[in-house]
């Protein structure tokens, strides 16, 4: 638990002072003016308990805490913020929803608000307000948070993942530009292997990395786990094509990818053994922060996921929506806080603090300074636009989240690519598991 | 109970009959019950209730944060046809059997060795315990690095010695991965077996060996006819625990492989966690956990009735 004590505020304050003018009188003045003009007036004596996922980058946390502190001072709302690790956020939010107490706001992953649509505070007014003011929401973000015409939560941001490669290796392989289609990408990976500068993508139980690139290949071939009515359609000729493509691709990878978890490609890339992979911006940030890795950082570039035969981007990106529970005693304070977070004066600084980990879901933030501060960040600004919801074309919700968490697609590809099972068996097994989840 | 009632009515017939409450207050059998009550409550609350709850959950479709409906044996029927579940059962049995057998062999050998008069005996005995003292997750992480597909110290050394020219795919190859996790489990489990057996060895009276030596027995005969029979009760206990710990192992696998590659090292415990907690299907996860109970009971029965023919635990003489 992280109660806002004087001490933690002081700590936050020093870090922020060092990080730049994220806080101080300017932010507070803005917060006060905002509170005056805001359509949502925090109830007097309001007290909000907020759960969020544990941050990757300290500067992101600092920017978040600065907003919380400014909101607290401007509206007089008591704020109690605490963080939980990725895997604990959903269970804890579910328990709060079930028992009707403990939390007012939960900032979680994927499609969290869809898990208990009857327990959340409808955010339609907040979404309209922000959408109108900032150029509208991206499609995937909207789908992630909407049920019918209602907003169950607000899609705060997306944690993007993109191709991360060594330019020298790609140049040497004879590619001036990073390929933008599947055949070109396969060609590149084969050349990289021939040059002994291999690519590698996790085929193990890597929750983020493995799911991301394998869903991209699946969807890129116009194959999906379920159709728009949640009927299981994984066992299809399109899936078979995706499996074949993936097998050819994985034959060109660095050995050992079947054992990889989310951290393995970071390690291998930063050690100079891996020359192309898919990841959040963390590899580049880690290289940039280490003076000894200057050469590697200079040589590291990002590229969009190539577009598959389906002809449009099919990326799986991690959405991070926030929701308020409808049993909160202070619905106006909750709405005010969510709207406050996404206002330009706060949000752009927050994105800067996140250094590219977080991508905006409101179109106007395409112009946020973080994307131009370092040209290599630019690619990540697309994460919310080029993503499909975690459910693909199916219904957004718990079942899609379960299928991802149980590694059904990952295991199907891994079974085929490592030669453990043939395509038919691998697909049939995935189909059987999916049918149970979608029964 | 009856005698209280009788004495009351005979001696002082004018008094009222002893009520049930009087009996509960004064009867010695009931008194015993009152004394047992705290322990019983403790056991029910901390052992029986969670176990019962787990079994109950396995008959429902409970998800995390949501109460489930009773669905009979549907979870079990589904698992019956689930290839991954059966793979995890096979993995668990292989893992338990191989690891326990080797742990026993090495543990016994170490115990016999440490029972001899060695220089620095106390220090050696303490050193043997090190793998047991290190927190499992830490040692698992160390092994994860040792067996890393790119940064393995083993691959590195062999490459520098010129024996191989590629990295061994320790955790990416199904067979290697199984060998690696079993190796890590053995490393971790040997001290428990060794130290416990050593304690058992120290209870064997030296006079027996003296007598055997006078009779001209060889070292092997002494082991076979003195050490081994007297050690059986301890072996039974230590191997029961060892099998139980190995069968229910979770941390090592989760930290090293998460059940991969392609589920080749998924144990029942890790699969249960993946399905119940990560994927949120509590009911199904509970069913996988409950499916471990018959195996565990069988393991206990084997050691209890097979290895413990002696009436040692009833406190009678050996036959």
Boltz contact constraints between the chains, C-beta under 6 A:
constraints:
  - contact:
      token1: [A, 91]
      token2: [B, 64]
      max_distance: 6.0
  - contact:
      token1: [A, 94]
      token2: [B, 64]
      max_distance: 6.0
  - contact:
      token1: [A, 94]
      token2: [B, 65]
      max_distance: 6.0
  - contact:
      token1: [A, 95]
      token2: [B, 65]
      max_distance: 6.0
  - contact:
      token1: [A, 98]
      token2: [B, 65]
      max_distance: 6.0
  - contact:
      token1: [A, 204]
      token2: [B, 260]
      max_distance: 6.0
  - contact:
      token1: [A, 205]
      token2: [B, 258]
      max_distance: 6.0
  - contact:
      token1: [A, 205]
      token2: [B, 260]
      max_distance: 6.0
  - contact:
      token1: [A, 255]
      token2: [B, 169]
      max_distance: 6.0
  - contact:
      token1: [A, 256]
      token2: [B, 149]
      max_distance: 6.0
  - contact:
      token1: [A, 256]
      token2: [B, 169]
      max_distance: 6.0
  - contact:
      token1: [A, 256]
      token2: [B, 172]
      max_distance: 6.0
  - contact:
      token1: [A, 258]
      token2: [B, 172]
      max_distance: 6.0
  - contact:
      token1: [A, 258]
      token2: [B, 261]
      max_distance: 6.0
  - contact:
      token1: [A, 259]
      token2: [B, 149]
      max_distance: 6.0
  - contact:
      token1: [A, 259]
      token2: [B, 171]
      max_distance: 6.0
  - contact:
      token1: [A, 259]
      token2: [B, 172]
      max_distance: 6.0
  - contact:
      token1: [A, 259]
      token2: [B, 261]
      max_distance: 6.0
  - contact:
      token1: [A, 268]
      token2: [B, 150]
      max_distance: 6.0
  - contact:
      token1: [A, 273]
      token2: [B, 150]
      max_distance: 6.0
  - contact:
      token1: [A, 402]
      token2: [B, 279]
      max_distance: 6.0
  - contact:
      token1: [A, 402]
      token2: [B, 280]
      max_distance: 6.0
  - contact:
      token1: [A, 405]
      token2: [B, 278]
      max_distance: 6.0
  - contact:
      token1: [A, 405]
      token2: [B, 279]
      max_distance: 6.0
  - contact:
      token1: [A, 406]
      token2: [B, 279]
      max_distance: 6.0
  - contact:
      token1: [A, 414]
      token2: [B, 262]
      max_distance: 6.0
  - contact:
      token1: [A, 415]
      token2: [B, 262]
      max_distance: 6.0
  - contact:
      token1: [A, 418]
      token2: [B, 262]
      max_distance: 6.0
  - contact:
      token1: [A, 420]
      token2: [B, 262]
      max_distance: 6.0
  - contact:
      token1: [A, 429]
      token2: [B, 83]
      max_distance: 6.0
